[in-house]
Amino acid sequence: MGKAIGKQIPNTAKLIRERHPKFAHIPHDRPMFGIVMTMEPYHLVNTPEFRHVLPTSDVPTVVASASELEDAVVATDPTLEEAILARIEQPPPAGWSLRALADGRPVINPILDEAWELYPWGTEPATPPDSGASAQS
């Protein structure tokens, strides 16, 4: 996390702002925000008690787990974009996370639901494998 917050995100933002050829396709005149993605949640990492041990950066950055991002992308009030822009303009309360966008409501991600429905699980009853009983008759 320290490397991502202290080096990778600021360096990438600098390359975008300076119009480095590898990043020329990315608009350079818009607000920038960093998200450090983790597979597992680190519930308190965005609180002041924990963030003070991580590097600081000129790019506002939040640490979020993959499940937090899954919840945040389907947020509607505010949207993920609106929440991130607000975070850039006005620092949020301590401990803010992407999951807060769901406001405690269960979140249904239609993309994940649709993908889940493509699996054949539960569509037909499972049949036991042939035990060879028919071969003996």
Order of alpha helices (4+ residues) and beta strands (2+ residues): alpha-beta-alpha-beta-alpha-alpha-alpha-alpha
